[in-house]
């Protein structure tokens, strides 16, 4: 029998957190062990709040969270050391060098791997003796990623980790993430605005909008099971509403986002359904209206 504690690296059930002008509203999703989950949504949608709840950085108002099989507040020092975290923006002291960081991290993480860290510095072309104040934004982000990958992490939680990097460096980082995930005990939660990055490497995609989870599905399901059709406004009434994700109307007619594309086309042969993308699905749901 498979131990359920190792089936999912992250489990979130009915997570709620209330602020004056924003709330996480019964957030639910799981991240299977050995996978990459793309966590997407516009600014202010709730991505960073969710991540802070995962890391026990904020007190939640309701729900349950499990990370690597345990509640965040109950994780041992050793188990916490298995989580690598990168936030958008550096929290490293300006006057430290990469060598200084290595010295400090050896005392923080019980599984700190010196050779791995310096190997990433070389691979990412980061100087060992230059103070962080003189690093570019992209260099600071790469250094943070190198740290996260150098203490035998089993779970990487990355909040906009590829932002501020040029396309070639982003591809290099994405390749490193793909190498990391080859071990089936390694898992990544990647929050990003760059949907092309998610489409390249993610196994699953979770879309949060206005503090609510709109969908959390496999990437293949999203790409192959959703589609867009164009029709006249009066034809919308002919279509079974269970297939309609959302509608956008314009002066020429209507666009519909359809789920279960193949089944829909067997039932409604008069309509042609076009391929779509994760970005289009997100934009459609954000800006379209439900029927």
LINBELTA-V618301 format. One record per residue. PHI is phi in whole degrees, 0 to 359 (999 if undefined). Layout:
PHI / PHI
//
This chain:
999 / 281 / 286 / 296 / 294 / 253 / 286 / 237 / 288 / 225 / 228 / 236 / 233 / 52 / 291 / 230 / 209 / 251 / 242 / 300 / 241 / 201 / 219 / 279 / 245 / 48 / 286 / 226 / 191 / 234 / 241 / 297 / 301 / 84 / 234 / 247 / 256 / 275 / 249 / 237 / 162 / 289 / 304 / 83 / 284 / 122 / 296 / 293 / 298 / 297 / 296 / 297 / 294 / 301 / 267 / 60 / 269 / 225 / 275 / 270 / 265 / 185 / 100 / 230 / 228 / 233 / 234 / 52 / 90 / 224 / 291 / 308 / 291 / 261 / 293 / 288 / 302 / 295 / 290 / 297 / 292 / 275 / 250 / 260 / 232 / 227 / 261 / 288 / 112 / 275 / 251 / 275 / 291 / 301 / 266 / 271 / 250 / 299 / 297 / 300 / 299 / 302 / 298 / 291 / 294 / 299 / 268 / 267 / 256 / 295 / 249 / 298 / 248 / 302 / 297 / 295 / 300 / 291 / 295 / 291 / 302 / 292 / 298 / 265 / 57 / 253 / 291 / 282 / 252 / 278 / 288 / 298 / 304 / 266 / 284 / 285 / 300 / 296 / 295 / 298 / 294 / 296 / 296 / 299 / 294 / 300 / 297 / 298 / 268 / 248 / 233 / 55 / 293 / 259 / 231 / 256 / 243 / 237 / 256 / 59 / 290 / 258 / 288 / 81 / 255 / 287 / 305 / 292 / 291 / 301 / 299 / 297 / 294 / 298 / 297 / 297 / 298 / 295 / 296 / 302 / 280 / 298 / 284 / 294 / 268 / 261 / 219 / 229 / 251 / 245 / 273 / 202 / 273 / 270 / 295 / 298 / 296 / 298 / 296 / 288 / 237 / 284 / 271 / 227 / 227 / 245 / 248 / 251 / 217 / 60 / 82 / 240 / 280 / 274 / 204 / 215 / 218 / 292 / 300 / 299 / 298 / 298 / 289 / 264 / 259 / 252 / 199 / 242 / 236 / 251 / 206 / 282 / 302 / 289 / 279 / 302 / 295 / 282 / 262 / 302 / 296 / 295 / 271 / 268 / 276 / 190 / 225 / 237 / 253 / 217 / 292 / 265 / 152 / 215 / 245 / 239 / 272 / 248 / 259 / 52 / 303 / 295 / 297 / 300 / 292 / 291 / 276 / 236 / 291 / 287 / 258 / 263 / 253 / 266 / 295 / 223 / 228 / 299 / 298 / 294 / 301 / 298 / 296 / 296 / 293 / 292 / 253 / 281 / 236 / 285 / 253
//
